[in-house]
Amino acid sequence: MHTQYALRNSNLNRYWGGNRPTTWNPIGSLLGAVADSFRRMTESDLGDELAGSIAADYQILRELASSSGISAFEARAARDGRPVEIKAVPVQMLGSQGAPSDAILASRRVQHPNILPVIESGVRGEAFFWISPAIDATSLRARLARGIRMQLKDSLTVLRDVSAALTHAHLHGVVHGGLSPDNVLISGGSGVVADLGVPEVFSAIRRQVAPDAARSAAAEALRYAAPEQAAGGNPDARSDVYAWGVIAYELLGGRHPFAGRTTPSQMLAAHVDEEPPQLLSGPSNVPASVTKLVMRCLSKDPAKRPESARRLFDVLTRELLVPPPQPAAGSGQKAVVALFIVAVAIIALIAWLGMRS
């Protein structure tokens, strides 16, 4: 096991409530009462709970597909009819730390074209919710699920946009803490980051996923957790850089760096202990500077990752400004001349054969 986590592992017994498994597993679960309340709230209709409490301000139209264990709803504002998306989790799931406050308030002050803003948040009834404008976009998760590789330039553009969003957020002291293809949106070819300002929600989701559960929407979030998060630590800017690296590896390489891990415990153990296969340039000719950058982002030691998201932005911006390889100077003119000579030779040969006959 990597030495930087030796001391942190001594705290895992507390993370597991004194019942740490014999086989090391970095995922804990909430206390039984919290887990039970989460299940009860999930089995009841969170949408009904929320709809009744915000009816004066928003009308919920339909439930959207759950992503990373978060319920989502299409809605519109009662005052002006503008379309919005409401996301929510049972407030009991957050445990003793309660609903996010400082982080989400700070995120509402972060304005950037590659960040989907949070326009309202709070607790209503048994639900913690946050509201963002509805935009015409597709999640990166949906794009990856189609199994169709994006063009290299399109991939680099989305990754650059995400790095720009993270750079701006980090400069304002806001950490995402749950970056994944579920909250990377593609709109008009640009990347937009959603769900900024709720790191406590993502931490709670990771804690409540059963270690040996089959893959689920909630378990998907664990596929992008940094090693320090897997060991129970709080996320910081370098954790976001790691998550960006996993997304970049998956987008550019066509597979998750730890593909084949079937349970949450296997996945998080891989994040902590296993080195991912080297990302190759492949048929898309991914630039060497980008493959090297992605592998640095996946370093187990946060200190060995790029010093900031700005570094990611700078490398990708430089690569996107480099024009694609062009034919050597004059090669087009030489090809035309060569074709002309061949054509003349063929005509001369036909004429000679005609004279012989």
CORRAQUI-V967102 format. One record per residue. RES is the residue in one letter. SS is DSSP state (hx for helix, st for strand, lp for the rest). D_LAST is the distance of its C-alpha to the last C-alpha in whole Angstrom. Layout:
((RES SS D_LAST) (RES SS D_LAST))
//
This chain:
((M lp 86) (H lp 85) (T hx 88) (Q hx 89) (Y hx 89) (A hx 92) (L hx 95) (R hx 93) (N hx 93) (S lp 97) (N lp 97) (L hx 95) (N hx 98) (R hx 100) (Y hx 96) (W lp 97) (G lp 100) (G lp 101) (N lp 99) (R lp 96) (P lp 94) (T lp 94) (T lp 90) (W lp 90) (N lp 88) (P lp 88) (I lp 89) (G lp 92) (S lp 94) (L lp 96) (L lp 100) (G hx 100) (A hx 102) (V hx 99) (A hx 96) (D hx 98) (S hx 99) (F hx 95) (R hx 94) (R hx 97) (M hx 95) (T hx 92) (E hx 93) (S lp 94) (D lp 92) (L hx 92) (G hx 90) (D hx 93) (E hx 96) (L hx 94) (A hx 93) (G hx 97) (S hx 98) (I hx 95) (A lp 95) (A lp 97) (D lp 94) (Y st 91) (Q st 90) (I st 88) (L st 85) (R st 83) (E st 83) (L st 80) (A st 79) (S st 81) (S st 79) (S lp 81) (G lp 84) (I st 85) (S st 85) (A st 83) (F st 84) (E st 82) (A st 85) (R st 86) (A st 89) (A lp 91) (R lp 92) (D lp 89) (G lp 86) (R lp 84) (P st 82) (V st 83) (E st 83) (I st 86) (K st 86) (A st 89) (V st 90) (P st 94) (V hx 96) (Q hx 98) (M hx 95) (L hx 95) (G hx 99) (S hx 101) (Q hx 99) (G lp 99) (A lp 96) (P lp 94) (S lp 96) (D hx 95) (A hx 92) (I hx 91) (L hx 93) (A hx 91) (S hx 88) (R lp 89) (R lp 89) (V lp 85) (Q lp 83) (H lp 79) (P lp 76) (N lp 75) (I st 78) (L lp 79) (P lp 83) (V st 86) (I st 88) (E st 91) (S st 92) (G st 95) (V st 97) (R st 98) (G lp 100) (E lp 98) (A st 95) (F st 94) (F st 91) (W st 89) (I st 87) (S st 84) (P st 82) (A lp 79) (I lp 76) (D lp 72) (A lp 71) (T st 70) (S st 71) (L hx 69) (R hx 70) (A hx 69) (R hx 65) (L hx 66) (A hx 67) (R lp 63) (G lp 61) (I lp 59) (R lp 59) (M lp 59) (Q lp 57) (L hx 58) (K hx 59) (D hx 61) (S hx 63) (L hx 63) (T hx 65) (V hx 67) (L hx 68) (R hx 69) (D hx 71) (V hx 73) (S hx 74) (A hx 75) (A hx 77) (L hx 79) (T hx 79) (H hx 81) (A hx 83) (H hx 84) (L hx 85) (H lp 87) (G lp 89) (V lp 87) (V lp 86) (H lp 83) (G lp 84) (G lp 82) (L lp 79) (S lp 76) (P lp 73) (D lp 75) (N lp 77) (V st 73) (L st 72) (I st 69) (S st 69) (G lp 66) (G lp 64) (S st 68) (G st 70) (V st 74) (V st 76) (A lp 79) (D lp 82) (L lp 84) (G lp 87) (V lp 88) (P hx 88) (E hx 91) (V hx 89) (F hx 87) (S hx 89) (A hx 91) (I hx 88) (R hx 87) (R hx 91) (Q hx 91) (V lp 88) (A lp 89) (P lp 87) (D lp 85) (A lp 84) (A lp 81) (R lp 79) (S lp 80) (A hx 80) (A hx 83) (A hx 81) (E hx 78) (A hx 80) (L hx 81) (R hx 77) (Y hx 78) (A lp 81) (A lp 81) (P hx 83) (E hx 86) (Q hx 86) (A hx 86) (A lp 89) (G lp 91) (G lp 91) (N lp 91) (P lp 87) (D lp 87) (A hx 84) (R hx 82) (S hx 82) (D hx 80) (V hx 78) (Y hx 77) (A hx 77) (W hx 74) (G hx 72) (V hx 72) (I hx 71) (A hx 68) (Y hx 67) (E hx 67) (L hx 65) (L hx 63) (G hx 63) (G lp 62) (R lp 66) (H lp 69) (P lp 70) (F lp 73) (A lp 71) (G lp 72) (R lp 76) (T lp 77) (T lp 81) (P hx 82) (S hx 84) (Q hx 81) (M hx 79) (L hx 82) (A hx 83) (A hx 79) (H hx 79) (V hx 82) (D hx 81) (E lp 78) (E lp 75) (P lp 72) (P lp 68) (Q lp 67) (L lp 65) (L lp 61) (S lp 58) (G lp 56) (P lp 53) (S lp 55) (N lp 55) (V lp 59) (P lp 60) (A hx 62) (S hx 65) (V hx 65) (T hx 65) (K hx 67) (L hx 70) (V hx 70) (M hx 71) (R hx 73) (C hx 75) (L lp 75) (S lp 77) (K lp 81) (D lp 83) (P hx 83) (A hx 83) (K hx 80) (R lp 78) (P lp 77) (E lp 80) (S lp 79) (A hx 77) (R hx 76) (R hx 74) (L hx 72) (F hx 72) (D hx 71) (V hx 68) (L hx 66) (T hx 67) (R hx 65) (E hx 62) (L hx 61) (L hx 61) (V lp 58) (P lp 55) (P lp 52) (P lp 50) (Q lp 47) (P lp 44) (A lp 44) (A lp 45) (G lp 41) (S hx 39) (G hx 38) (Q hx 37) (K hx 35) (A hx 33) (V hx 32) (V hx 31) (A hx 29) (L hx 27) (F hx 26) (I hx 25) (V hx 23) (A hx 22) (V hx 20) (A hx 19) (I hx 17) (I hx 16) (A hx 14) (L hx 13) (I hx 11) (A hx 10) (W hx 9) (L hx 6) (G hx 5) (M hx 5) (R hx 4) (S lp 0))
//
